[in-house]
Amino acid sequence: MLKDFGKAIKKSLKVKTMSKAKRAIFDSDRIKRLQEKCESKYCNPKCKGTIFEPGKNIPKEIKNEYKNMNFLIKNQMQTRKKIFGKKTNVLKNDFYEKLSTKNVKSLKKNGAISGCIQNF
């Protein structure tokens, strides 16, 4: 599913009349980041490195990502607390337990092996 994600986006964005500003918006670095985010949400067994990762604390990857931005770390911690409550795991077969079975089936049909998201 996500193997050629970047290539597909690049191909769909190639328009002869595209201005330089539009090209800058859809540059390869941005496409690469988009692909990484997509992979972390849909191709990430056990949701490692996300706020859905099982355990009691926020993952080290999140702390490293927002190293000097304490307000973002605090925000992630609050979001995690809302999602988990008193639990230490909110995943069911690598998909967030509150995703509907219809959405999980749809995600799996499109090649996802995880669902590290709240809404679909």
N, C-alpha and C positions, 0 to 999 in steps of 0.2 A: 504494500500500500504506500508506504512512505519512502520507498527506496529512491524513486526518481522525483520526489516532491519538489526539490529546487529546480530541476530541469523543466518540470511541467509549469511551474510558476513563471520562470524566465520565458518559456515559449509562449505562454498566454499573454505576457506583457509586451511582447515585441510588436510594436506598432510603428510604422514609418513616420507618422506625424507626432510622435511623442517628443515633448520638449525636454531640454536638458534638466529642468527641475524635476520632471516626472521620472527621468532616468535615475537621478540622484536618489529619489525616494525608493526606487526598486533596484538599488545596486546589489551586487552579489553578497556583500557582507550582511545586508538586511535580510536577504533571502536565506542566507545561512543561519542567521539567528532565528528566523521564523521556523525553519526546519528543525532546529534544535529544540525550540519550545514545543513544537508539535510532537517530536519524538519523546520528549520528557513526559508528555501527557498521555500518549497513546501507545508507546512502545517501551515502557519502563516497568519491567516486572517488579512487584512489591513497591512501586512508586518511590524508589530510592532517590534521595536528594530533594524531595518535594515535601510540602506540609502534610501530605497524606501518608508519609512513611511511618510505619508502626513504631511505637516507642513512647517514651514519656517526654522527651525533649525535642526541640526543633533541630533538624539535621544540620550537620557541620557545613554542608554544601551551601545552605541558605545563609548561614552566618558568614561564610567566605565570600559569597556573591555580594552581600550588602555590608561588607567589612566596615567601612567608615560611615555608614548611614544607620545609626542606631534607631531612628524613628521608623525605618522600613523593617528592621528586625523586630521591633516592638509590635508593629502592625501585623507581621507574619505570625508572631506568637499569639496575638489576640485572635486572629483568624483560626489558627490551629486549635486554640482553646474552645472556640465556638463549635468547630467541627467535631472535635473529640469528646468534649465534656469530660467525664471521668473515665472514659475508655482509653486503651492503649493501642487499639487497632480498629480502623473503620473501613477496612477493605474486605471484600468478599470475592474471592477468585481474582485478585488483582484489580478489581473495579470498586470504586467508592460505593459503599453499601446503599446509599440513598438514591443512586441512579436507578431509574425504572428498568425493568427487565426488557422492555421494548427498546429503550435507548442502548442498553448493553448489547442486545442482539444486533442492533443496527451498527454499532461500533465494531463489533466482532466481524460482521459481514463485510465491512470496509477494511478489514485487516488489522484492527487495533488488538493489542494483546494486554492492554491495561487501560484504565479509565481514571486518571489522577485529576479529576475535575469535579466540581460541584454540580454544574448544569451542563446539559447537552442539548 
